[in-house]
Amino acid sequence: MAQNIVDRRDQPTPLCAQCGKVLPPDGPSPDFCNESCQQWWYAKRSDKKAA
Ligand SMILES: [Zn+2]
């Protein structure tokens, strides 16, 4: 029992909502790895009109 090691598996690794990559710690957003992905994601959303 290595109780001195903190198990953080209950905290899911944040992934980019657009490309699915692991987010960089200094990223511009908690949901996207960079601004390009953020813009793509919003562009796709606004493009789909309740299909
Ligand atoms: Zn991304």
mmCIF file of the protein (N, C-alpha, C, O) and its ligand, coordinates in Angstrom:
data_MODEL
# 
_entry.id   MODEL 
# 
loop_
_entity.id 
_entity.type 
_entity.pdbx_number_of_molecules 
1 polymer     1 
2 non-polymer 1 
# 
_entity_poly.entity_id                      1 
_entity_poly.type                           'polypeptide(L)' 
_entity_poly.nstd_linkage                   no 
_entity_poly.nstd_monomer                   no 
_entity_poly.pdbx_seq_one_letter_code       MAQNIVDRRDQPTPLCAQCGKVLPPDGPSPDFCNESCQQWWYAKRSDKKAA 
_entity_poly.pdbx_seq_one_letter_code_can   MAQNIVDRRDQPTPLCAQCGKVLPPDGPSPDFCNESCQQWWYAKRSDKKAA 
_entity_poly.pdbx_strand_id                 A 
# 
loop_
_entity_poly_seq.entity_id 
_entity_poly_seq.num 
_entity_poly_seq.mon_id 
_entity_poly_seq.hetero 
1 1  MET n 
1 2  ALA n 
1 3  GLN n 
1 4  ASN n 
1 5  ILE n 
1 6  VAL n 
1 7  ASP n 
1 8  ARG n 
1 9  ARG n 
1 10 ASP n 
1 11 GLN n 
1 12 PRO n 
1 13 THR n 
1 14 PRO n 
1 15 LEU n 
1 16 CYS n 
1 17 ALA n 
1 18 GLN n 
1 19 CYS n 
1 20 GLY n 
1 21 LYS n 
1 22 VAL n 
1 23 LEU n 
1 24 PRO n 
1 25 PRO n 
1 26 ASP n 
1 27 GLY n 
1 28 PRO n 
1 29 SER n 
1 30 PRO n 
1 31 ASP n 
1 32 PHE n 
1 33 CYS n 
1 34 ASN n 
1 35 GLU n 
1 36 SER n 
1 37 CYS n 
1 38 GLN n 
1 39 GLN n 
1 40 TRP n 
1 41 TRP n 
1 42 TYR n 
1 43 ALA n 
1 44 LYS n 
1 45 ARG n 
1 46 SER n 
1 47 ASP n 
1 48 LYS n 
1 49 LYS n 
1 50 ALA n 
1 51 ALA n 
# 
loop_
_struct_asym.id 
_struct_asym.entity_id 
A 1 
B 2 
# 
loop_
_chem_comp.id 
_chem_comp.type 
_chem_comp.mon_nstd_flag 
ALA 'L-peptide linking' y 
ARG 'L-peptide linking' y 
ASN 'L-peptide linking' y 
ASP 'L-peptide linking' y 
CYS 'L-peptide linking' y 
GLN 'L-peptide linking' y 
GLU 'L-peptide linking' y 
GLY 'peptide linking'   y 
ILE 'L-peptide linking' y 
LEU 'L-peptide linking' y 
LYS 'L-peptide linking' y 
MET 'L-peptide linking' y 
PHE 'L-peptide linking' y 
PRO 'L-peptide linking' y 
SER 'L-peptide linking' y 
THR 'L-peptide linking' y 
TRP 'L-peptide linking' y 
TYR 'L-peptide linking' y 
VAL 'L-peptide linking' y 
ZN  non-polymer         . 
# 
_pdbx_entity_nonpoly.entity_id   2 
_pdbx_entity_nonpoly.name        ? 
_pdbx_entity_nonpoly.comp_id     ZN 
# 
_pdbx_nonpoly_scheme.asym_id         B 
_pdbx_nonpoly_scheme.entity_id       2 
_pdbx_nonpoly_scheme.mon_id          ZN 
_pdbx_nonpoly_scheme.ndb_seq_num     1 
_pdbx_nonpoly_scheme.pdb_seq_num     101 
_pdbx_nonpoly_scheme.auth_seq_num    101 
_pdbx_nonpoly_scheme.pdb_mon_id      ZN 
_pdbx_nonpoly_scheme.auth_mon_id     ZN 
_pdbx_nonpoly_scheme.pdb_strand_id   A 
_pdbx_nonpoly_scheme.pdb_ins_code    . 
# 
loop_
_atom_site.group_PDB 
_atom_site.id 
_atom_site.type_symbol 
_atom_site.label_atom_id 
_atom_site.label_alt_id 
_atom_site.label_comp_id 
_atom_site.label_asym_id 
_atom_site.label_entity_id 
_atom_site.label_seq_id 
_atom_site.pdbx_PDB_ins_code 
_atom_site.Cartn_x 
_atom_site.Cartn_y 
_atom_site.Cartn_z 
_atom_site.occupancy 
_atom_site.B_iso_or_equiv 
_atom_site.pdbx_formal_charge 
_atom_site.auth_seq_id 
_atom_site.auth_comp_id 
_atom_site.auth_asym_id 
_atom_site.auth_atom_id 
_atom_site.pdbx_PDB_model_num 
ATOM   1   N  N  . MET A 1 1  ? 0.832   -1.203 0.000   1.00 0.00 ? 1   MET A N  1 
ATOM   2   C  CA . MET A 1 1  ? 0.000   0.000  0.000   1.00 0.00 ? 1   MET A CA 1 
ATOM   3   C  C  . MET A 1 1  ? 0.869   1.258  0.000   1.00 0.00 ? 1   MET A C  1 
ATOM   4   O  O  . MET A 1 1  ? 1.450   1.615  1.025   1.00 0.00 ? 1   MET A O  1 
ATOM   5   N  N  . ALA A 1 2  ? 0.954   1.907  -1.115  1.00 0.00 ? 2   ALA A N  1 
ATOM   6   C  CA . ALA A 1 2  ? 1.742   3.132  -1.202  1.00 0.00 ? 2   ALA A CA 1 
ATOM   7   C  C  . ALA A 1 2  ? 0.840   4.332  -0.983  1.00 0.00 ? 2   ALA A C  1 
ATOM   8   O  O  . ALA A 1 2  ? 0.429   5.006  -1.927  1.00 0.00 ? 2   ALA A O  1 
ATOM   9   N  N  . GLN A 1 3  ? 0.550   4.577  0.245   1.00 0.00 ? 3   GLN A N  1 
ATOM   10  C  CA . GLN A 1 3  ? -0.426  5.627  0.540   1.00 0.00 ? 3   GLN A CA 1 
ATOM   11  C  C  . GLN A 1 3  ? 0.166   7.021  0.446   1.00 0.00 ? 3   GLN A C  1 
ATOM   12  O  O  . GLN A 1 3  ? -0.556  8.014  0.537   1.00 0.00 ? 3   GLN A O  1 
ATOM   13  N  N  . ASN A 1 4  ? 1.479   7.098  0.265   1.00 0.00 ? 4   ASN A N  1 
ATOM   14  C  CA . ASN A 1 4  ? 2.081   8.421  0.117   1.00 0.00 ? 4   ASN A CA 1 
ATOM   15  C  C  . ASN A 1 4  ? 1.968   8.924  -1.319  1.00 0.00 ? 4   ASN A C  1 
ATOM   16  O  O  . ASN A 1 4  ? 2.287   10.078 -1.606  1.00 0.00 ? 4   ASN A O  1 
ATOM   17  N  N  . ILE A 1 5  ? 1.511   8.053  -2.216  1.00 0.00 ? 5   ILE A N  1 
ATOM   18  C  CA . ILE A 1 5  ? 1.325   8.467  -3.601  1.00 0.00 ? 5   ILE A CA 1 
ATOM   19  C  C  . ILE A 1 5  ? -0.136  8.855  -3.822  1.00 0.00 ? 5   ILE A C  1 
ATOM   20  O  O  . ILE A 1 5  ? -1.045  8.062  -3.578  1.00 0.00 ? 5   ILE A O  1 
ATOM   21  N  N  . VAL A 1 6  ? -0.343  10.066 -4.281  1.00 0.00 ? 6   VAL A N  1 
ATOM   22  C  CA . VAL A 1 6  ? -1.702  10.553 -4.510  1.00 0.00 ? 6   VAL A CA 1 
ATOM   23  C  C  . VAL A 1 6  ? -2.222  9.971  -5.820  1.00 0.00 ? 6   VAL A C  1 
ATOM   24  O  O  . VAL A 1 6  ? -1.600  10.115 -6.872  1.00 0.00 ? 6   VAL A O  1 
ATOM   25  N  N  . ASP A 1 7  ? -3.355  9.322  -5.734  1.00 0.00 ? 7   ASP A N  1 
ATOM   26  C  CA . ASP A 1 7  ? -3.958  8.755  -6.934  1.00 0.00 ? 7   ASP A CA 1 
ATOM   27  C  C  . ASP A 1 7  ? -4.954  9.749  -7.494  1.00 0.00 ? 7   ASP A C  1 
ATOM   28  O  O  . ASP A 1 7  ? -5.984  10.032 -6.883  1.00 0.00 ? 7   ASP A O  1 
ATOM   29  N  N  . ARG A 1 8  ? -4.642  10.261 -8.637  1.00 0.00 ? 8   ARG A N  1 
ATOM   30  C  CA . ARG A 1 8  ? -5.507  11.296 -9.232  1.00 0.00 ? 8   ARG A CA 1 
ATOM   31  C  C  . ARG A 1 8  ? -6.362  10.743 -10.368 1.00 0.00 ? 8   ARG A C  1 
ATOM   32  O  O  . ARG A 1 8  ? -6.843  11.507 -11.205 1.00 0.00 ? 8   ARG A O  1 
ATOM   33  N  N  . ARG A 1 9  ? -6.551  9.460  -10.407 1.00 0.00 ? 9   ARG A N  1 
ATOM   34  C  CA . ARG A 1 9  ? -7.296  8.907  -11.526 1.00 0.00 ? 9   ARG A CA 1 
ATOM   35  C  C  . ARG A 1 9  ? -8.773  9.280  -11.504 1.00 0.00 ? 9   ARG A C  1 
ATOM   36  O  O  . ARG A 1 9  ? -9.491  9.081  -12.484 1.00 0.00 ? 9   ARG A O  1 
ATOM   37  N  N  . ASP A 1 10 ? -9.217  9.825  -10.369 1.00 0.00 ? 10  ASP A N  1 
ATOM   38  C  CA . ASP A 1 10 ? -10.620 10.242 -10.324 1.00 0.00 ? 10  ASP A CA 1 
ATOM   39  C  C  . ASP A 1 10 ? -10.797 11.587 -11.016 1.00 0.00 ? 10  ASP A C  1 
ATOM   40  O  O  . ASP A 1 10 ? -11.923 12.050 -11.197 1.00 0.00 ? 10  ASP A O  1 
ATOM   41  N  N  . GLN A 1 11 ? -9.679  12.224 -11.406 1.00 0.00 ? 11  GLN A N  1 
ATOM   42  C  CA . GLN A 1 11 ? -9.764  13.464 -12.162 1.00 0.00 ? 11  GLN A CA 1 
ATOM   43  C  C  . GLN A 1 11 ? -9.392  13.169 -13.611 1.00 0.00 ? 11  GLN A C  1 
ATOM   44  O  O  . GLN A 1 11 ? -8.221  12.948 -13.919 1.00 0.00 ? 11  GLN A O  1 
ATOM   45  N  N  . PRO A 1 12 ? -10.375 13.163 -14.494 1.00 0.00 ? 12  PRO A N  1 
ATOM   46  C  CA . PRO A 1 12 ? -10.093 12.838 -15.886 1.00 0.00 ? 12  PRO A CA 1 
ATOM   47  C  C  . PRO A 1 12 ? -9.162  13.843 -16.526 1.00 0.00 ? 12  PRO A C  1 
ATOM   48  O  O  . PRO A 1 12 ? -9.235  15.041 -16.250 1.00 0.00 ? 12  PRO A O  1 
ATOM   49  N  N  . THR A 1 13 ? -8.287  13.346 -17.384 1.00 0.00 ? 13  THR A N  1 
ATOM   50  C  CA . THR A 1 13 ? -7.377  14.230 -18.099 1.00 0.00 ? 13  THR A CA 1 
ATOM   51  C  C  . THR A 1 13 ? -8.182  15.114 -19.040 1.00 0.00 ? 13  THR A C  1 
ATOM   52  O  O  . THR A 1 13 ? -8.947  14.604 -19.858 1.00 0.00 ? 13  THR A O  1 
ATOM   53  N  N  . PRO A 1 14 ? -8.023  16.421 -18.938 1.00 0.00 ? 14  PRO A N  1 
ATOM   54  C  CA . PRO A 1 14 ? -8.764  17.309 -19.842 1.00 0.00 ? 14  PRO A CA 1 
ATOM   55  C  C  . PRO A 1 14 ? -8.277  17.174 -21.266 1.00 0.00 ? 14  PRO A C  1 
ATOM   56  O  O  . PRO A 1 14 ? -7.081  17.247 -21.547 1.00 0.00 ? 14  PRO A O  1 
ATOM   57  N  N  . LEU A 1 15 ? -9.231  16.976 -22.156 1.00 0.00 ? 15  LEU A N  1 
ATOM   58  C  CA . LEU A 1 15 ? -8.898  16.825 -23.568 1.00 0.00 ? 15  LEU A CA 1 
ATOM   59  C  C  . LEU A 1 15 ? -9.547  17.929 -24.377 1.00 0.00 ? 15  LEU A C  1 
ATOM   60  O  O  . LEU A 1 15 ? -10.585 18.470 -23.996 1.00 0.00 ? 15  LEU A O  1 
ATOM   61  N  N  . CYS A 1 16 ? -8.924  18.257 -25.500 1.00 0.00 ? 16  CYS A N  1 
ATOM   62  C  CA . CYS A 1 16 ? -9.467  19.261 -26.402 1.00 0.00 ? 16  CYS A CA 1 
ATOM   63  C  C  . CYS A 1 16 ? -10.805 18.786 -26.966 1.00 0.00 ? 16  CYS A C  1 
ATOM   64  O  O  . CYS A 1 16 ? -10.916 17.665 -27.463 1.00 0.00 ? 16  CYS A O  1 
ATOM   65  N  N  . ALA A 1 17 ? -11.807 19.639 -26.885 1.00 0.00 ? 17  ALA A N  1 
ATOM   66  C  CA . ALA A 1 17 ? -13.137 19.271 -27.359 1.00 0.00 ? 17  ALA A CA 1 
ATOM   67  C  C  . ALA A 1 17 ? -13.181 19.153 -28.880 1.00 0.00 ? 17  ALA A C  1 
ATOM   68  O  O  . ALA A 1 17 ? -14.116 18.576 -29.436 1.00 0.00 ? 17  ALA A O  1 
ATOM   69  N  N  . GLN A 1 18 ? -12.177 19.697 -29.543 1.00 0.00 ? 18  GLN A N  1 
ATOM   70  C  CA . GLN A 1 18 ? -12.156 19.669 -30.998 1.00 0.00 ? 18  GLN A CA 1 
ATOM   71  C  C  . GLN A 1 18 ? -11.321 18.510 -31.531 1.00 0.00 ? 18  GLN A C  1 
ATOM   72  O  O  . GLN A 1 18 ? -11.817 17.697 -32.311 1.00 0.00 ? 18  GLN A O  1 
ATOM   73  N  N  . CYS A 1 19 ? -10.076 18.430 -31.121 1.00 0.00 ? 19  CYS A N  1 
ATOM   74  C  CA . CYS A 1 19 ? -9.188  17.434 -31.709 1.00 0.00 ? 19  CYS A CA 1 
ATOM   75  C  C  . CYS A 1 19 ? -8.895  16.265 -30.769 1.00 0.00 ? 19  CYS A C  1 
ATOM   76  O  O  . CYS A 1 19 ? -8.346  15.251 -31.201 1.00 0.00 ? 19  CYS A O  1 
ATOM   77  N  N  . GLY A 1 20 ? -9.252  16.391 -29.497 1.00 0.00 ? 20  GLY A N  1 
ATOM   78  C  CA . GLY A 1 20 ? -9.100  15.278 -28.578 1.00 0.00 ? 20  GLY A CA 1 
ATOM   79  C  C  . GLY A 1 20 ? -7.717  15.122 -27.986 1.00 0.00 ? 20  GLY A C  1 
ATOM   80  O  O  . GLY A 1 20 ? -7.449  14.146 -27.286 1.00 0.00 ? 20  GLY A O  1 
ATOM   81  N  N  . LYS A 1 21 ? -6.836  16.068 -28.255 1.00 0.00 ? 21  LYS A N  1 
ATOM   82  C  CA . LYS A 1 21 ? -5.496  16.004 -27.679 1.00 0.00 ? 21  LYS A CA 1 
ATOM   83  C  C  . LYS A 1 21 ? -5.536  16.440 -26.218 1.00 0.00 ? 21  LYS A C  1 
ATOM   84  O  O  . LYS A 1 21 ? -6.460  17.125 -25.778 1.00 0.00 ? 21  LYS A O  1 
ATOM   85  N  N  . VAL A 1 22 ? -4.507  16.023 -25.478 1.00 0.00 ? 22  VAL A N  1 
ATOM   86  C  CA . VAL A 1 22 ? -4.400  16.456 -24.098 1.00 0.00 ? 22  VAL A CA 1 
ATOM   87  C  C  . VAL A 1 22 ? -4.126  17.946 -24.069 1.00 0.00 ? 22  VAL A C  1 
ATOM   88  O  O  . VAL A 1 22 ? -3.270  18.443 -24.800 1.00 0.00 ? 22  VAL A O  1 
ATOM   89  N  N  . LEU A 1 23 ? -4.854  18.653 -23.224 1.00 0.00 ? 23  LEU A N  1 
ATOM   90  C  CA . LEU A 1 23 ? -4.701  20.096 -23.170 1.00 0.00 ? 23  LEU A CA 1 
ATOM   91  C  C  . LEU A 1 23 ? -3.370  20.486 -22.554 1.00 0.00 ? 23  LEU A C  1 
ATOM   92  O  O  . LEU A 1 23 ? -2.946  19.892 -21.562 1.00 0.00 ? 23  LEU A O  1 
ATOM   93  N  N  . PRO A 1 24 ? -2.713  21.473 -23.128 1.00 0.00 ? 24  PRO A N  1 
ATOM   94  C  CA . PRO A 1 24 ? -1.496  22.000 -22.520 1.00 0.00 ? 24  PRO A CA 1 
ATOM   95  C  C  . PRO A 1 24 ? -1.857  22.766 -21.255 1.00 0.00 ? 24  PRO A C  1 
ATOM   96  O  O  . PRO A 1 24 ? -2.926  23.373 -21.188 1.00 0.00 ? 24  PRO A O  1 
ATOM   97  N  N  . PRO A 1 25 ? -0.983  22.750 -20.249 1.00 0.00 ? 25  PRO A N  1 
ATOM   98  C  CA . PRO A 1 25 ? -1.295  23.415 -18.969 1.00 0.00 ? 25  PRO A CA 1 
ATOM   99  C  C  . PRO A 1 25 ? -1.451  24.919 -19.125 1.00 0.00 ? 25  PRO A C  1 
ATOM   100 O  O  . PRO A 1 25 ? -2.113  25.566 -18.313 1.00 0.00 ? 25  PRO A O  1 
ATOM   101 N  N  . ASP A 1 26 ? -0.850  25.471 -20.157 1.00 0.00 ? 26  ASP A N  1 
ATOM   102 C  CA . ASP A 1 26 ? -0.934  26.928 -20.344 1.00 0.00 ? 26  ASP A CA 1 
ATOM   103 C  C  . ASP A 1 26 ? -1.827  27.269 -21.535 1.00 0.00 ? 26  ASP A C  1 
ATOM   104 O  O  . ASP A 1 26 ? -1.650  28.310 -22.168 1.00 0.00 ? 26  ASP A O  1 
ATOM   105 N  N  . GLY A 1 27 ? -2.776  26.403 -21.837 1.00 0.00 ? 27  GLY A N  1 
ATOM   106 C  CA . GLY A 1 27 ? -3.674  26.631 -22.962 1.00 0.00 ? 27  GLY A CA 1 
ATOM   107 C  C  . GLY A 1 27 ? -4.591  27.814 -22.713 1.00 0.00 ? 27  GLY A C  1 
ATOM   108 O  O  . GLY A 1 27 ? -4.749  28.266 -21.579 1.00 0.00 ? 27  GLY A O  1 
ATOM   109 N  N  . PRO A 1 28 ? -5.191  28.307 -23.778 1.00 0.00 ? 28  PRO A N  1 
ATOM   110 C  CA . PRO A 1 28 ? -6.036  29.493 -23.706 1.00 0.00 ? 28  PRO A CA 1 
ATOM   111 C  C  . PRO A 1 28 ? -7.410  29.187 -23.136 1.00 0.00 ? 28  PRO A C  1 
ATOM   112 O  O  . PRO A 1 28 ? -8.164  30.104 -22.810 1.00 0.00 ? 28  PRO A O  1 
ATOM   113 N  N  . SER A 1 29 ? -7.740  27.929 -23.013 1.00 0.00 ? 29  SER A N  1 
ATOM   114 C  CA . SER A 1 29 ? -9.092  27.543 -22.631 1.00 0.00 ? 29  SER A CA 1 
ATOM   115 C  C  . SER A 1 29 ? -9.065  26.193 -21.925 1.00 0.00 ? 29  SER A C  1 
ATOM   116 O  O  . SER A 1 29 ? -8.201  25.366 -22.216 1.00 0.00 ? 29  SER A O  1 
ATOM   117 N  N  . PRO A 1 30 ? -10.006 25.953 -20.992 1.00 0.00 ? 30  PRO A N  1 
ATOM   118 C  CA . PRO A 1 30 ? -10.086 24.636 -20.345 1.00 0.00 ? 30  PRO A CA 1 
ATOM   119 C  C  . PRO A 1 30 ? -10.705 23.581 -21.239 1.00 0.00 ? 30  PRO A C  1 
ATOM   120 O  O  . PRO A 1 30 ? -10.795 22.421 -20.839 1.00 0.00 ? 30  PRO A O  1 
ATOM   121 N  N  . ASP A 1 31 ? -11.132 23.945 -22.428 1.00 0.00 ? 31  ASP A N  1 
ATOM   122 C  CA . ASP A 1 31 ? -11.823 23.010 -23.315 1.00 0.00 ? 31  ASP A CA 1 
ATOM   123 C  C  . ASP A 1 31 ? -11.096 22.776 -24.637 1.00 0.00 ? 31  ASP A C  1 
ATOM   124 O  O  . ASP A 1 31 ? -11.390 21.805 -25.335 1.00 0.00 ? 31  ASP A O  1 
ATOM   125 N  N  . PHE A 1 32 ? -10.151 23.649 -24.993 1.00 0.00 ? 32  PHE A N  1 
ATOM   126 C  CA . PHE A 1 32 ? -9.488  23.538 -26.293 1.00 0.00 ? 32  PHE A CA 1 
ATOM   127 C  C  . PHE A 1 32 ? -7.989  23.706 -26.140 1.00 0.00 ? 32  PHE A C  1 
ATOM   128 O  O  . PHE A 1 32 ? -7.521  24.428 -25.260 1.00 0.00 ? 32  PHE A O  1 
ATOM   129 N  N  . CYS A 1 33 ? -7.223  23.022 -27.021 1.00 0.00 ? 33  CYS A N  1 
ATOM   130 C  CA . CYS A 1 33 ? -5.769  23.066 -26.894 1.00 0.00 ? 33  CYS A CA 1 
ATOM   131 C  C  . CYS A 1 33 ? -5.208  24.355 -27.470 1.00 0.00 ? 33  CYS A C  1 
ATOM   132 O  O  . CYS A 1 33 ? -4.117  24.781 -27.091 1.00 0.00 ? 33  CYS A O  1 
ATOM   133 N  N  . ASN A 1 34 ? -5.947  24.981 -28.384 1.00 0.00 ? 34  ASN A N  1 
ATOM   134 C  CA . ASN A 1 34 ? -5.489  26.259 -28.907 1.00 0.00 ? 34  ASN A CA 1 
ATOM   135 C  C  . ASN A 1 34 ? -6.672  27.006 -29.515 1.00 0.00 ? 34  ASN A C  1 
ATOM   136 O  O  . ASN A 1 34 ? -7.778  26.475 -29.608 1.00 0.00 ? 34  ASN A O  1 
ATOM   137 N  N  . GLU A 1 35 ? -6.424  28.228 -29.920 1.00 0.00 ? 35  GLU A N  1 
ATOM   138 C  CA . GLU A 1 35 ? -7.511  29.056 -30.420 1.00 0.00 ? 35  GLU A CA 1 
ATOM   139 C  C  . GLU A 1 35 ? -8.089  28.514 -31.725 1.00 0.00 ? 35  GLU A C  1 
ATOM   140 O  O  . GLU A 1 35 ? -9.280  28.674 -31.993 1.00 0.00 ? 35  GLU A O  1 
ATOM   141 N  N  . SER A 1 36 ? -7.257  27.880 -32.526 1.00 0.00 ? 36  SER A N  1 
ATOM   142 C  CA . SER A 1 36 ? -7.742  27.329 -33.794 1.00 0.00 ? 36  SER A CA 1 
ATOM   143 C  C  . SER A 1 36 ? -8.808  26.269 -33.540 1.00 0.00 ? 36  SER A C  1 
ATOM   144 O  O  . SER A 1 36 ? -9.849  26.256 -34.196 1.00 0.00 ? 36  SER A O  1 
ATOM   145 N  N  . CYS A 1 37 ? -8.544  25.383 -32.587 1.00 0.00 ? 37  CYS A N  1 
ATOM   146 C  CA . CYS A 1 37 ? -9.514  24.343 -32.276 1.00 0.00 ? 37  CYS A CA 1 
ATOM   147 C  C  . CYS A 1 37 ? -10.800 24.973 -31.743 1.00 0.00 ? 37  CYS A C  1 
ATOM   148 O  O  . CYS A 1 37 ? -11.901 24.531 -32.073 1.00 0.00 ? 37  CYS A O  1 
ATOM   149 N  N  . GLN A 1 38 ? -10.656 25.979 -30.939 1.00 0.00 ? 38  GLN A N  1 
ATOM   150 C  CA . GLN A 1 38 ? -11.825 26.640 -30.379 1.00 0.00 ? 38  GLN A CA 1 
ATOM   151 C  C  . GLN A 1 38 ? -12.667 27.246 -31.498 1.00 0.00 ? 38  GLN A C  1 
ATOM   152 O  O  . GLN A 1 38 ? -13.891 27.113 -31.507 1.00 0.00 ? 38  GLN A O  1 
ATOM   153 N  N  . GLN A 1 39 ? -12.010 27.901 -32.425 1.00 0.00 ? 39  GLN A N  1 
ATOM   154 C  CA . GLN A 1 39 ? -12.741 28.526 -33.521 1.00 0.00 ? 39  GLN A CA 1 
ATOM   155 C  C  . GLN A 1 39 ? -13.384 27.477 -34.409 1.00 0.00 ? 39  GLN A C  1 
ATOM   156 O  O  . GLN A 1 39 ? -14.519 27.661 -34.850 1.00 0.00 ? 39  GLN A O  1 
ATOM   157 N  N  . TRP A 1 40 ? -12.694 26.390 -34.682 1.00 0.00 ? 40  TRP A N  1 
ATOM   158 C  CA . TRP A 1 40 ? -13.263 25.306 -35.485 1.00 0.00 ? 40  TRP A CA 1 
ATOM   159 C  C  . TRP A 1 40 ? -14.502 24.742 -34.822 1.00 0.00 ? 40  TRP A C  1 
ATOM   160 O  O  . TRP A 1 40 ? -15.524 24.503 -35.465 1.00 0.00 ? 40  TRP A O  1 
ATOM   161 N  N  . TRP A 1 41 ? -14.386 24.538 -33.533 1.00 0.00 ? 41  TRP A N  1 
ATOM   162 C  CA . TRP A 1 41 ? -15.494 23.919 -32.795 1.00 0.00 ? 41  TRP A CA 1 
ATOM   163 C  C  . TRP A 1 41 ? -16.723 24.807 -32.835 1.00 0.00 ? 41  TRP A C  1 
ATOM   164 O  O  . TRP A 1 41 ? -17.826 24.331 -33.105 1.00 0.00 ? 41  TRP A O  1 
ATOM   165 N  N  . TYR A 1 42 ? -16.546 26.074 -32.573 1.00 0.00 ? 42  TYR A N  1 
ATOM   166 C  CA . TYR A 1 42 ? -17.686 26.988 -32.603 1.00 0.00 ? 42  TYR A CA 1 
ATOM   167 C  C  . TYR A 1 42 ? -18.223 27.132 -34.018 1.00 0.00 ? 42  TYR A C  1 
ATOM   168 O  O  . TYR A 1 42 ? -19.430 27.283 -34.208 1.00 0.00 ? 42  TYR A O  1 
ATOM   169 N  N  . ALA A 1 43 ? -17.358 27.087 -34.998 1.00 0.00 ? 43  ALA A N  1 
ATOM   170 C  CA . ALA A 1 43 ? -17.787 27.184 -36.387 1.00 0.00 ? 43  ALA A CA 1 
ATOM   171 C  C  . ALA A 1 43 ? -18.660 25.987 -36.752 1.00 0.00 ? 43  ALA A C  1 
ATOM   172 O  O  . ALA A 1 43 ? -19.686 26.132 -37.416 1.00 0.00 ? 43  ALA A O  1 
ATOM   173 N  N  . LYS A 1 44 ? -18.239 24.805 -36.307 1.00 0.00 ? 44  LYS A N  1 
ATOM   174 C  CA . LYS A 1 44 ? -19.040 23.608 -36.595 1.00 0.00 ? 44  LYS A CA 1 
ATOM   175 C  C  . LYS A 1 44 ? -20.396 23.691 -35.908 1.00 0.00 ? 44  LYS A C  1 
ATOM   176 O  O  . LYS A 1 44 ? -21.420 23.330 -36.487 1.00 0.00 ? 44  LYS A O  1 
ATOM   177 N  N  . ARG A 1 45 ? -20.392 24.168 -34.677 1.00 0.00 ? 45  ARG A N  1 
ATOM   178 C  CA . ARG A 1 45 ? -21.653 24.244 -33.935 1.00 0.00 ? 45  ARG A CA 1 
ATOM   179 C  C  . ARG A 1 45 ? -22.613 25.204 -34.614 1.00 0.00 ? 45  ARG A C  1 
ATOM   180 O  O  . ARG A 1 45 ? -23.786 24.887 -34.806 1.00 0.00 ? 45  ARG A O  1 
ATOM   181 N  N  . SER A 1 46 ? -22.111 26.381 -34.978 1.00 0.00 ? 46  SER A N  1 
ATOM   182 C  CA . SER A 1 46 ? -22.997 27.384 -35.560 1.00 0.00 ? 46  SER A CA 1 
ATOM   183 C  C  . SER A 1 46 ? -23.452 26.961 -36.942 1.00 0.00 ? 46  SER A C  1 
ATOM   184 O  O  . SER A 1 46 ? -24.449 27.463 -37.462 1.00 0.00 ? 46  SER A O  1 
ATOM   185 N  N  . ASP A 1 47 ? -22.705 26.025 -37.540 1.00 0.00 ? 47  ASP A N  1 
ATOM   186 C  CA . ASP A 1 47 ? -23.051 25.578 -38.874 1.00 0.00 ? 47  ASP A CA 1 
ATOM   187 C  C  . ASP A 1 47 ? -24.224 24.604 -38.848 1.00 0.00 ? 47  ASP A C  1 
ATOM   188 O  O  . ASP A 1 47 ? -25.054 24.573 -39.757 1.00 0.00 ? 47  ASP A O  1 
ATOM   189 N  N  . LYS A 1 48 ? -24.268 23.805 -37.773 1.00 0.00 ? 48  LYS A N  1 
ATOM   190 C  CA . LYS A 1 48 ? -25.358 22.833 -37.629 1.00 0.00 ? 48  LYS A CA 1 
ATOM   191 C  C  . LYS A 1 48 ? -26.577 23.527 -37.041 1.00 0.00 ? 48  LYS A C  1 
ATOM   192 O  O  . LYS A 1 48 ? -26.540 23.993 -35.902 1.00 0.00 ? 48  LYS A O  1 
ATOM   193 N  N  . LYS A 1 49 ? -27.620 23.596 -37.786 1.00 0.00 ? 49  LYS A N  1 
ATOM   194 C  CA . LYS A 1 49 ? -28.817 24.262 -37.280 1.00 0.00 ? 49  LYS A CA 1 
ATOM   195 C  C  . LYS A 1 49 ? -29.925 23.245 -37.032 1.00 0.00 ? 49  LYS A C  1 
ATOM   196 O  O  . LYS A 1 49 ? -30.813 23.041 -37.860 1.00 0.00 ? 49  LYS A O  1 
ATOM   197 N  N  . ALA A 1 50 ? -29.841 22.616 -35.862 1.00 0.00 ? 50  ALA A N  1 
ATOM   198 C  CA . ALA A 1 50 ? -30.867 21.661 -35.430 1.00 0.00 ? 50  ALA A CA 1 
ATOM   199 C  C  . ALA A 1 50 ? -31.188 20.648 -36.516 1.00 0.00 ? 50  ALA A C  1 
ATOM   200 O  O  . ALA A 1 50 ? -32.344 20.479 -36.903 1.00 0.00 ? 50  ALA A O  1 
ATOM   201 N  N  . ALA A 1 51 ? -30.171 19.987 -36.994 1.00 0.00 ? 51  ALA A N  1 
ATOM   202 C  CA . ALA A 1 51 ? -30.390 19.018 -38.082 1.00 0.00 ? 51  ALA A CA 1 
ATOM   203 C  C  . ALA A 1 51 ? -31.132 17.789 -37.565 1.00 0.00 ? 51  ALA A C  1 
ATOM   204 O  O  . ALA A 1 51 ? -31.407 16.866 -38.332 1.00 0.00 ? 51  ALA A O  1 
HETATM 205 ZN ZN . ZN  B 2 .  ? -7.311  20.805 -30.171 1.00 0.00 2 101 ZN  A ZN 1 
# 
